Amino acid sequence: MKIQELEQNSEEAASFLKLLASGPRLLILCQLIDGEQNVGTLAEKTGLRMTTVSQHMALMRAQNIVSTRRDGTTIYYSLASPIVEEVLAVLHKNFCGA
């Protein structure tokens, strides 16, 4: 692999890890492992305010970490990346005693 490719890949990885380096975002993402959920449900399960969850979801959606599905006025979020699922599985195994 050329050095330019490695540099680009390392920057992408660093950006990805920075996005995950947030307790609230990790709480939210861990809930999404079980499948799609809306902001109200995520707020209830995580103990975060709905506005806080919405802000984090907007950021993660912009970075293609989560995807959305609309049903009427409700927006459901789900994990959009197999990479996120793999990283969360490793974190869960090492930090949640699974």
Biopython code that builds the backbone (N, CA, C, O; Angstrom):
import numpy as np
from Bio.PDB.StructureBuilder import StructureBuilder

atoms = [
    (1, "MET", "N", (0.845, -1.174, 0.000)),
    (1, "MET", "CA", (0.000, 0.000, 0.000)),
    (1, "MET", "C", (0.894, 1.242, 0.000)),
    (1, "MET", "O", (1.882, 1.305, 0.731)),
    (2, "LYS", "N", (0.544, 2.206, -0.810)),
    (2, "LYS", "CA", (1.330, 3.427, -0.906)),
    (2, "LYS", "C", (1.148, 4.288, 0.339)),
    (2, "LYS", "O", (0.126, 4.221, 1.022)),
    (3, "ILE", "N", (2.163, 5.093, 0.614)),
    (3, "ILE", "CA", (2.135, 5.939, 1.806)),
    (3, "ILE", "C", (0.947, 6.902, 1.781)),
    (3, "ILE", "O", (0.371, 7.197, 2.827)),
    (4, "GLN", "N", (0.577, 7.396, 0.593)),
    (4, "GLN", "CA", (-0.566, 8.306, 0.497)),
    (4, "GLN", "C", (-1.860, 7.608, 0.919)),
    (4, "GLN", "O", (-2.708, 8.195, 1.591)),
    (5, "GLU", "N", (-1.992, 6.357, 0.515)),
    (5, "GLU", "CA", (-3.176, 5.585, 0.903)),
    (5, "GLU", "C", (-3.188, 5.345, 2.406)),
    (5, "GLU", "O", (-4.228, 5.457, 3.054)),
    (6, "LEU", "N", (-2.023, 5.015, 2.954)),
    (6, "LEU", "CA", (-1.923, 4.800, 4.395)),
    (6, "LEU", "C", (-2.262, 6.067, 5.164)),
    (6, "LEU", "O", (-2.955, 6.016, 6.179)),
    (7, "GLU", "N", (-1.772, 7.202, 4.681)),
    (7, "GLU", "CA", (-2.068, 8.471, 5.340)),
    (7, "GLU", "C", (-3.563, 8.756, 5.312)),
    (7, "GLU", "O", (-4.142, 9.158, 6.321)),
    (8, "GLN", "N", (-4.183, 8.550, 4.165)),
    (8, "GLN", "CA", (-5.620, 8.793, 4.048)),
    (8, "GLN", "C", (-6.402, 7.847, 4.961)),
    (8, "GLN", "O", (-7.319, 8.268, 5.667)),
    (9, "ASN", "N", (-6.032, 6.573, 4.939)),
    (9, "ASN", "CA", (-6.714, 5.597, 5.784)),
    (9, "ASN", "C", (-6.531, 5.905, 7.261)),
    (9, "ASN", "O", (-7.459, 5.738, 8.052)),
    (10, "SER", "N", (-5.339, 6.352, 7.636)),
    (10, "SER", "CA", (-5.109, 6.665, 9.045)),
    (10, "SER", "C", (-5.920, 7.880, 9.473)),
    (10, "SER", "O", (-6.393, 7.935, 10.609)),
    (11, "GLU", "N", (-6.087, 8.844, 8.591)),
    (11, "GLU", "CA", (-6.921, 10.012, 8.909)),
    (11, "GLU", "C", (-8.385, 9.611, 9.057)),
    (11, "GLU", "O", (-9.078, 10.089, 9.955)),
    (12, "GLU", "N", (-8.851, 8.736, 8.175)),
    (12, "GLU", "CA", (-10.232, 8.253, 8.274)),
    (12, "GLU", "C", (-10.443, 7.491, 9.577)),
    (12, "GLU", "O", (-11.461, 7.666, 10.246)),
    (13, "ALA", "N", (-9.481, 6.647, 9.935)),
    (13, "ALA", "CA", (-9.584, 5.880, 11.175)),
    (13, "ALA", "C", (-9.577, 6.807, 12.383)),
    (13, "ALA", "O", (-10.343, 6.600, 13.325)),
    (14, "ALA", "N", (-8.725, 7.823, 12.367)),
    (14, "ALA", "CA", (-8.663, 8.768, 13.481)),
    (14, "ALA", "C", (-9.976, 9.527, 13.628)),
    (14, "ALA", "O", (-10.455, 9.725, 14.745)),
    (15, "SER", "N", (-10.558, 9.950, 12.521)),
    (15, "SER", "CA", (-11.849, 10.651, 12.566)),
    (15, "SER", "C", (-12.939, 9.741, 13.117)),
    (15, "SER", "O", (-13.772, 10.166, 13.918)),
    (16, "PHE", "N", (-12.923, 8.499, 12.684)),
    (16, "PHE", "CA", (-13.899, 7.516, 13.156)),
    (16, "PHE", "C", (-13.770, 7.313, 14.666)),
    (16, "PHE", "O", (-14.768, 7.319, 15.387)),
    (17, "LEU", "N", (-12.539, 7.133, 15.136)),
    (17, "LEU", "CA", (-12.317, 6.907, 16.564)),
    (17, "LEU", "C", (-12.656, 8.136, 17.395)),
    (17, "LEU", "O", (-13.161, 8.005, 18.511)),
    (18, "LYS", "N", (-12.388, 9.326, 16.871)),
    (18, "LYS", "CA", (-12.769, 10.554, 17.578)),
    (18, "LYS", "C", (-14.275, 10.615, 17.762)),
    (18, "LYS", "O", (-14.763, 11.019, 18.818)),
    (19, "LEU", "N", (-15.002, 10.217, 16.743)),
    (19, "LEU", "CA", (-16.458, 10.226, 16.826)),
    (19, "LEU", "C", (-16.946, 9.258, 17.900)),
    (19, "LEU", "O", (-17.910, 9.551, 18.607)),
    (20, "LEU", "N", (-16.295, 8.119, 18.024)),
    (20, "LEU", "CA", (-16.693, 7.130, 19.024)),
    (20, "LEU", "C", (-16.198, 7.474, 20.426)),
    (20, "LEU", "O", (-16.685, 6.908, 21.404)),
    (21, "ALA", "N", (-15.254, 8.378, 20.537)),
    (21, "ALA", "CA", (-14.640, 8.707, 21.829)),
    (21, "ALA", "C", (-15.540, 9.632, 22.641)),
    (21, "ALA", "O", (-15.142, 10.733, 23.021)),
    (22, "SER", "N", (-16.745, 9.170, 22.897)),
    (22, "SER", "CA", (-17.724, 9.936, 23.651)),
    (22, "SER", "C", (-18.595, 8.954, 24.421)),
    (22, "SER", "O", (-19.217, 8.068, 23.834)),
    (23, "GLY", "N", (-18.634, 9.117, 25.730)),
    (23, "GLY", "CA", (-19.470, 8.233, 26.544)),
    (23, "GLY", "C", (-20.920, 8.200, 26.089)),
    (23, "GLY", "O", (-21.474, 7.117, 25.896)),
    (24, "PRO", "N", (-21.554, 9.363, 25.913)),
    (24, "PRO", "CA", (-22.956, 9.352, 25.470)),
    (24, "PRO", "C", (-23.154, 8.671, 24.114)),
    (24, "PRO", "O", (-24.120, 7.931, 23.929)),
    (25, "ARG", "N", (-22.253, 8.914, 23.170)),
    (25, "ARG", "CA", (-22.402, 8.276, 21.860)),
    (25, "ARG", "C", (-22.240, 6.762, 21.965)),
    (25, "ARG", "O", (-22.957, 6.014, 21.300)),
    (26, "LEU", "N", (-21.309, 6.309, 22.788)),
    (26, "LEU", "CA", (-21.148, 4.861, 22.965)),
    (26, "LEU", "C", (-22.385, 4.246, 23.614)),
    (26, "LEU", "O", (-22.802, 3.150, 23.240)),
    (27, "LEU", "N", (-22.976, 4.950, 24.589)),
    (27, "LEU", "CA", (-24.218, 4.462, 25.195)),
    (27, "LEU", "C", (-25.308, 4.297, 24.143)),
    (27, "LEU", "O", (-26.005, 3.283, 24.105)),
    (28, "ILE", "N", (-25.440, 5.298, 23.300)),
    (28, "ILE", "CA", (-26.453, 5.271, 22.243)),
    (28, "ILE", "C", (-26.172, 4.134, 21.268)),
    (28, "ILE", "O", (-27.070, 3.360, 20.936)),
    (29, "LEU", "N", (-24.935, 4.034, 20.815)),
    (29, "LEU", "CA", (-24.585, 2.995, 19.843)),
    (29, "LEU", "C", (-24.797, 1.596, 20.409)),
    (29, "LEU", "O", (-25.228, 0.693, 19.691)),
    (30, "CYS", "N", (-24.499, 1.414, 21.681)),
    (30, "CYS", "CA", (-24.712, 0.103, 22.304)),
    (30, "CYS", "C", (-26.189, -0.277, 22.285)),
    (30, "CYS", "O", (-26.519, -1.455, 22.149)),
    (31, "GLN", "N", (-27.073, 0.696, 22.420)),
    (31, "GLN", "CA", (-28.508, 0.415, 22.347)),
    (31, "GLN", "C", (-28.921, 0.024, 20.931)),
    (31, "GLN", "O", (-29.833, -0.781, 20.741)),
    (32, "LEU", "N", (-28.249, 0.594, 19.953)),
    (32, "LEU", "CA", (-28.602, 0.313, 18.557)),
    (32, "LEU", "C", (-28.126, -1.057, 18.080)),
    (32, "LEU", "O", (-28.525, -1.512, 17.008)),
    (33, "ILE", "N", (-27.279, -1.714, 18.865)),
    (33, "ILE", "CA", (-26.852, -3.071, 18.518)),
    (33, "ILE", "C", (-28.070, -3.988, 18.429)),
    (33, "ILE", "O", (-28.104, -4.911, 17.616)),
    (34, "ASP", "N", (-29.069, -3.724, 19.275)),
    (34, "ASP", "CA", (-30.274, -4.558, 19.309)),
    (34, "ASP", "C", (-31.257, -4.245, 18.191)),
    (34, "ASP", "O", (-32.284, -4.913, 18.070)),
    (35, "GLY", "N", (-30.959, -3.242, 17.373)),
    (35, "GLY", "CA", (-31.840, -2.902, 16.263)),
    (35, "GLY", "C", (-32.244, -1.443, 16.297)),
    (35, "GLY", "O", (-31.873, -0.700, 17.206)),
    (36, "GLU", "N", (-33.007, -1.044, 15.298)),
    (36, "GLU", "CA", (-33.362, 0.360, 15.152)),
    (36, "GLU", "C", (-34.253, 0.839, 16.288)),
    (36, "GLU", "O", (-35.075, 0.097, 16.826)),
    (37, "GLN", "N", (-34.058, 2.121, 16.634)),
    (37, "GLN", "CA", (-34.820, 2.737, 17.710)),
    (37, "GLN", "C", (-34.985, 4.216, 17.419)),
    (37, "GLN", "O", (-34.213, 4.800, 16.657)),
    (38, "ASN", "N", (-36.001, 4.823, 18.034)),
    (38, "ASN", "CA", (-36.200, 6.257, 17.855)),
    (38, "ASN", "C", (-35.556, 7.030, 19.007)),
    (38, "ASN", "O", (-35.099, 6.438, 19.985)),
    (39, "VAL", "N", (-35.525, 8.340, 18.881)),
    (39, "VAL", "CA", (-34.849, 9.188, 19.868)),
    (39, "VAL", "C", (-35.472, 9.042, 21.252)),
    (39, "VAL", "O", (-34.752, 8.978, 22.249)),
    (40, "GLY", "N", (-36.792, 8.989, 21.324)),
    (40, "GLY", "CA", (-37.461, 8.862, 22.618)),
    (40, "GLY", "C", (-37.056, 7.595, 23.351)),
    (40, "GLY", "O", (-36.775, 7.624, 24.549)),
    (41, "THR", "N", (-37.028, 6.492, 22.634)),
    (41, "THR", "CA", (-36.631, 5.212, 23.226)),
    (41, "THR", "C", (-35.170, 5.241, 23.650)),
    (41, "THR", "O", (-34.821, 4.761, 24.728)),
    (42, "LEU", "N", (-34.321, 5.805, 22.802)),
    (42, "LEU", "CA", (-32.894, 5.895, 23.140)),
    (42, "LEU", "C", (-32.679, 6.770, 24.367)),
    (42, "LEU", "O", (-31.854, 6.448, 25.222)),
    (43, "ALA", "N", (-33.411, 7.867, 24.459)),
    (43, "ALA", "CA", (-33.287, 8.756, 25.619)),
    (43, "ALA", "C", (-33.704, 8.023, 26.890)),
    (43, "ALA", "O", (-33.041, 8.128, 27.922)),
    (44, "GLU", "N", (-34.796, 7.289, 26.810)),
    (44, "GLU", "CA", (-35.284, 6.543, 27.967)),
    (44, "GLU", "C", (-34.280, 5.481, 28.412)),
    (44, "GLU", "O", (-34.013, 5.333, 29.605)),
    (45, "LYS", "N", (-33.731, 4.749, 27.454)),
    (45, "LYS", "CA", (-32.805, 3.658, 27.782)),
    (45, "LYS", "C", (-31.451, 4.148, 28.288)),
    (45, "LYS", "O", (-30.817, 3.486, 29.109)),
    (46, "THR", "N", (-31.009, 5.302, 27.801)),
    (46, "THR", "CA", (-29.679, 5.795, 28.175)),
    (46, "THR", "C", (-29.706, 6.787, 29.328)),
    (46, "THR", "O", (-28.676, 7.042, 29.953)),
    (47, "GLY", "N", (-30.876, 7.348, 29.614)),
    (47, "GLY", "CA", (-30.964, 8.373, 30.651)),
    (47, "GLY", "C", (-30.527, 9.746, 30.167)),
    (47, "GLY", "O", (-30.408, 10.678, 30.962)),
    (48, "LEU", "N", (-30.289, 9.875, 28.874)),
    (48, "LEU", "CA", (-29.905, 11.162, 28.293)),
    (48, "LEU", "C", (-31.156, 11.935, 27.899)),
    (48, "LEU", "O", (-32.208, 11.343, 27.656)),
    (49, "ARG", "N", (-31.040, 13.250, 27.837)),
    (49, "ARG", "CA", (-32.162, 14.069, 27.383)),
    (49, "ARG", "C", (-32.376, 13.844, 25.890)),
    (49, "ARG", "O", (-31.436, 13.544, 25.153)),
    (50, "MET", "N", (-33.624, 13.994, 25.456)),
    (50, "MET", "CA", (-33.935, 13.787, 24.039)),
    (50, "MET", "C", (-33.150, 14.745, 23.150)),
    (50, "MET", "O", (-32.714, 14.360, 22.065)),
    (51, "THR", "N", (-32.965, 15.982, 23.592)),
    (51, "THR", "CA", (-32.204, 16.938, 22.782)),
    (51, "THR", "C", (-30.752, 16.498, 22.641)),
    (51, "THR", "O", (-30.145, 16.665, 21.583)),
    (52, "THR", "N", (-30.205, 15.940, 23.704)),
    (52, "THR", "CA", (-28.825, 15.447, 23.663)),
    (52, "THR", "C", (-28.710, 14.277, 22.693)),
    (52, "THR", "O", (-27.790, 14.226, 21.877)),
    (53, "VAL", "N", (-29.645, 13.343, 22.785)),
    (53, "VAL", "CA", (-29.641, 12.195, 21.876)),
    (53, "VAL", "C", (-29.764, 12.674, 20.432)),
    (53, "VAL", "O", (-29.043, 12.200, 19.554)),
    (54, "SER", "N", (-30.672, 13.610, 20.188)),
    (54, "SER", "CA", (-30.871, 14.130, 18.829)),
    (54, "SER", "C", (-29.599, 14.755, 18.272)),
    (54, "SER", "O", (-29.263, 14.553, 17.105)),
    (55, "GLN", "N", (-28.894, 15.510, 19.102)),
    (55, "GLN", "CA", (-27.650, 16.145, 18.655)),
    (55, "GLN", "C", (-26.604, 15.100, 18.289)),
    (55, "GLN", "O", (-25.938, 15.217, 17.260)),
    (56, "HIS", "N", (-26.462, 14.090, 19.121)),
    (56, "HIS", "CA", (-25.489, 13.031, 18.838)),
    (56, "HIS", "C", (-25.887, 12.243, 17.590)),
    (56, "HIS", "O", (-25.030, 11.866, 16.791)),
    (57, "MET", "N", (-27.182, 11.997, 17.427)),
    (57, "MET", "CA", (-27.636, 11.248, 16.253)),
    (57, "MET", "C", (-27.364, 12.029, 14.972)),
    (57, "MET", "O", (-26.967, 11.448, 13.961)),
    (58, "ALA", "N", (-27.577, 13.341, 15.011)),
    (58, "ALA", "CA", (-27.311, 14.166, 13.824)),
    (58, "ALA", "C", (-25.838, 14.097, 13.440)),
    (58, "ALA", "O", (-25.502, 13.992, 12.260)),
    (59, "LEU", "N", (-24.969, 14.157, 14.434)),
    (59, "LEU", "CA", (-23.532, 14.077, 14.172)),
    (59, "LEU", "C", (-23.157, 12.715, 13.588)),
    (59, "LEU", "O", (-22.405, 12.633, 12.617)),
    (60, "MET", "N", (-23.685, 11.653, 14.184)),
    (60, "MET", "CA", (-23.348, 10.308, 13.703)),
    (60, "MET", "C", (-23.970, 10.020, 12.338)),
    (60, "MET", "O", (-23.403, 9.281, 11.534)),
    (61, "ARG", "N", (-25.128, 10.603, 12.084)),
    (61, "ARG", "CA", (-25.747, 10.429, 10.764)),
    (61, "ARG", "C", (-24.907, 11.124, 9.692)),
    (61, "ARG", "O", (-24.719, 10.587, 8.601)),
    (62, "ALA", "N", (-24.411, 12.305, 10.003)),
    (62, "ALA", "CA", (-23.587, 13.053, 9.044)),
    (62, "ALA", "C", (-22.308, 12.298, 8.696)),
    (62, "ALA", "O", (-21.758, 12.475, 7.609)),
    (63, "GLN", "N", (-21.837, 11.462, 9.611)),
    (63, "GLN", "CA", (-20.613, 10.690, 9.385)),
    (63, "GLN", "C", (-20.899, 9.254, 8.931)),
    (63, "GLN", "O", (-19.996, 8.418, 8.887)),
    (64, "ASN", "N", (-22.152, 8.982, 8.597)),
    (64, "ASN", "CA", (-22.572, 7.658, 8.112)),
    (64, "ASN", "C", (-22.331, 6.531, 9.110)),
    (64, "ASN", "O", (-22.075, 5.390, 8.725)),
    (65, "ILE", "N", (-22.416, 6.864, 10.396)),
    (65, "ILE", "CA", (-22.310, 5.849, 11.442)),
    (65, "ILE", "C", (-23.674, 5.202, 11.659)),
    (65, "ILE", "O", (-23.775, 4.001, 11.911)),
    (66, "VAL", "N", (-24.720, 6.017, 11.557)),
    (66, "VAL", "CA", (-26.087, 5.525, 11.678)),
    (66, "VAL", "C", (-26.871, 5.906, 10.431)),
    (66, "VAL", "O", (-26.528, 6.854, 9.724)),
    (67, "SER", "N", (-27.924, 5.151, 10.179)),
    (67, "SER", "CA", (-28.833, 5.476, 9.081)),
    (67, "SER", "C", (-30.230, 5.663, 9.665)),
    (67, "SER", "O", (-30.483, 5.320, 10.820)),
    (68, "THR", "N", (-31.126, 6.207, 8.857)),
    (68, "THR", "CA", (-32.470, 6.503, 9.344)),
    (68, "THR", "C", (-33.534, 5.873, 8.464)),
    (68, "THR", "O", (-33.323, 5.566, 7.291)),
    (69, "ARG", "N", (-34.692, 5.697, 9.094)),
    (69, "ARG", "CA", (-35.894, 5.255, 8.401)),
    (69, "ARG", "C", (-37.046, 6.035, 9.005)),
    (69, "ARG", "O", (-37.193, 6.083, 10.226)),
    (70, "ARG", "N", (-37.858, 6.642, 8.163)),
    (70, "ARG", "CA", (-38.986, 7.427, 8.649)),
    (70, "ARG", "C", (-40.263, 6.604, 8.553)),
    (70, "ARG", "O", (-40.527, 5.942, 7.549)),
    (71, "ASP", "N", (-41.053, 6.664, 9.631)),
    (71, "ASP", "CA", (-42.376, 6.044, 9.661)),
    (71, "ASP", "C", (-43.340, 7.107, 10.171)),
    (71, "ASP", "O", (-43.467, 7.306, 11.379)),
    (72, "GLY", "N", (-44.017, 7.786, 9.257)),
    (72, "GLY", "CA", (-44.861, 8.910, 9.640)),
    (72, "GLY", "C", (-43.989, 10.054, 10.125)),
    (72, "GLY", "O", (-43.148, 10.561, 9.383)),
    (73, "THR", "N", (-44.193, 10.460, 11.375)),
    (73, "THR", "CA", (-43.380, 11.545, 11.935)),
    (73, "THR", "C", (-42.209, 11.030, 12.761)),
    (73, "THR", "O", (-41.400, 11.815, 13.256)),
    (74, "THR", "N", (-42.119, 9.726, 12.908)),
    (74, "THR", "CA", (-41.063, 9.137, 13.738)),
    (74, "THR", "C", (-39.884, 8.714, 12.874)),
    (74, "THR", "O", (-40.053, 8.087, 11.828)),
    (75, "ILE", "N", (-38.691, 9.069, 13.330)),
    (75, "ILE", "CA", (-37.465, 8.659, 12.648)),
    (75, "ILE", "C", (-36.802, 7.571, 13.484)),
    (75, "ILE", "O", (-36.573, 7.741, 14.681)),
    (76, "TYR", "N", (-36.503, 6.470, 12.844)),
    (76, "TYR", "CA", (-35.823, 5.360, 13.497)),
    (76, "TYR", "C", (-34.375, 5.333, 13.039)),
    (76, "TYR", "O", (-34.077, 5.519, 11.859)),
    (77, "TYR", "N", (-33.484, 5.100, 13.987)),
    (77, "TYR", "CA", (-32.049, 5.060, 13.710)),
    (77, "TYR", "C", (-31.541, 3.628, 13.844)),
    (77, "TYR", "O", (-32.026, 2.856, 14.671)),
    (78, "SER", "N", (-30.569, 3.295, 13.024)),
    (78, "SER", "CA", (-29.913, 1.991, 13.113)),
    (78, "SER", "C", (-28.443, 2.154, 12.741)),
    (78, "SER", "O", (-28.046, 3.152, 12.138)),
    (79, "LEU", "N", (-27.649, 1.159, 13.109)),
    (79, "LEU", "CA", (-26.234, 1.185, 12.760)),
    (79, "LEU", "C", (-26.102, 1.047, 11.248)),
    (79, "LEU", "O", (-26.749, 0.200, 10.632)),
    (80, "ALA", "N", (-25.263, 1.883, 10.661)),
    (80, "ALA", "CA", (-25.135, 1.901, 9.205)),
    (80, "ALA", "C", (-23.849, 1.263, 8.717)),
    (80, "ALA", "O", (-23.647, 1.109, 7.512)),
    (81, "SER", "N", (-22.987, 0.894, 9.637)),
    (81, "SER", "CA", (-21.665, 0.439, 9.238)),
    (81, "SER", "C", (-21.286, -0.859, 9.950)),
    (81, "SER", "O", (-21.362, -0.937, 11.176)),
    (82, "PRO", "N", (-20.880, -1.875, 9.192)),
    (82, "PRO", "CA", (-20.400, -3.096, 9.834)),
    (82, "PRO", "C", (-19.137, -2.846, 10.663)),
    (82, "PRO", "O", (-18.859, -3.575, 11.615)),
    (83, "ILE", "N", (-18.387, -1.825, 10.302)),
    (83, "ILE", "CA", (-17.189, -1.490, 11.081)),
    (83, "ILE", "C", (-17.591, -1.077, 12.490)),
    (83, "ILE", "O", (-16.952, -1.478, 13.463)),
    (84, "VAL", "N", (-18.649, -0.276, 12.604)),
    (84, "VAL", "CA", (-19.134, 0.149, 13.919)),
    (84, "VAL", "C", (-19.548, -1.071, 14.731)),
    (84, "VAL", "O", (-19.224, -1.169, 15.915)),
    (85, "GLU", "N", (-20.254, -1.993, 14.108)),
    (85, "GLU", "CA", (-20.685, -3.202, 14.809)),
    (85, "GLU", "C", (-19.489, -3.999, 15.322)),
    (85, "GLU", "O", (-19.510, -4.498, 16.448)),
    (86, "GLU", "N", (-18.454, -4.120, 14.505)),
    (86, "GLU", "CA", (-17.255, -4.861, 14.913)),
    (86, "GLU", "C", (-16.546, -4.172, 16.076)),
    (86, "GLU", "O", (-16.136, -4.829, 17.033)),
    (87, "VAL", "N", (-16.401, -2.855, 15.996)),
    (87, "VAL", "CA", (-15.734, -2.105, 17.064)),
    (87, "VAL", "C", (-16.538, -2.203, 18.354)),
    (87, "VAL", "O", (-15.966, -2.410, 19.424)),
    (88, "LEU", "N", (-17.860, -2.057, 18.266)),
    (88, "LEU", "CA", (-18.703, -2.160, 19.455)),
    (88, "LEU", "C", (-18.626, -3.553, 20.070)),
    (88, "LEU", "O", (-18.655, -3.693, 21.293)),
    (89, "ALA", "N", (-18.529, -4.578, 19.237)),
    (89, "ALA", "CA", (-18.407, -5.945, 19.756)),
    (89, "ALA", "C", (-17.118, -6.104, 20.556)),
    (89, "ALA", "O", (-17.119, -6.729, 21.617)),
    (90, "VAL", "N", (-16.027, -5.545, 20.059)),
    (90, "VAL", "CA", (-14.747, -5.611, 20.777)),
    (90, "VAL", "C", (-14.835, -4.834, 22.089)),
    (90, "VAL", "O", (-14.383, -5.316, 23.127)),
    (91, "LEU", "N", (-15.413, -3.642, 22.045)),
    (91, "LEU", "CA", (-15.557, -2.840, 23.263)),
    (91, "LEU", "C", (-16.437, -3.557, 24.279)),
    (91, "LEU", "O", (-16.124, -3.579, 25.469)),
    (92, "HIS", "N", (-17.528, -4.138, 23.814)),
    (92, "HIS", "CA", (-18.435, -4.845, 24.717)),
    (92, "HIS", "C", (-17.724, -6.025, 25.371)),
    (92, "HIS", "O", (-17.850, -6.246, 26.576)),
    (93, "LYS", "N", (-16.987, -6.769, 24.582)),
    (93, "LYS", "CA", (-16.264, -7.934, 25.103)),
    (93, "LYS", "C", (-15.257, -7.530, 26.173)),
    (93, "LYS", "O", (-15.115, -8.219, 27.183)),
    (94, "ASN", "N", (-14.562, -6.421, 25.959)),
    (94, "ASN", "CA", (-13.485, -6.034, 26.861)),
    (94, "ASN", "C", (-13.908, -5.138, 28.016)),
    (94, "ASN", "O", (-13.212, -5.074, 29.029)),
    (95, "PHE", "N", (-15.030, -4.447, 27.887)),
    (95, "PHE", "CA", (-15.417, -3.499, 28.923)),
    (95, "PHE", "C", (-16.753, -3.803, 29.579)),
    (95, "PHE", "O", (-17.088, -3.192, 30.593)),
    (96, "CYS", "N", (-17.518, -4.726, 29.030)),
    (96, "CYS", "CA", (-18.835, -5.030, 29.597)),
    (96, "CYS", "C", (-18.912, -6.450, 30.137)),
    (96, "CYS", "O", (-19.984, -6.902, 30.542)),
    (97, "GLY", "N", (-17.800, -7.150, 30.148)),
    (97, "GLY", "CA", (-17.749, -8.485, 30.729)),
    (97, "GLY", "C", (-18.480, -9.556, 29.945)),
    (97, "GLY", "O", (-18.861, -10.585, 30.503)),
    (98, "ALA", "N", (-18.678, -9.324, 28.652)),
    (98, "ALA", "CA", (-19.387, -10.336, 27.845)),
    (98, "ALA", "C", (-18.438, -11.421, 27.399)),
    (98, "ALA", "O", (-18.849, -12.357, 26.713)),
]
sb = StructureBuilder()
sb.init_structure("model")
sb.init_model(0)
sb.init_chain("A")
sb.init_seg("    ")
for serial, (resi, resn, name, xyz) in enumerate(atoms, 1):
    if name == "N":
        sb.init_residue(resn, " ", resi, " ")
    sb.init_atom(name, np.array(xyz, "f"), 0.0, 1.0, " ", f" {name:<3s}", serial, name[0])
structure = sb.get_structure()
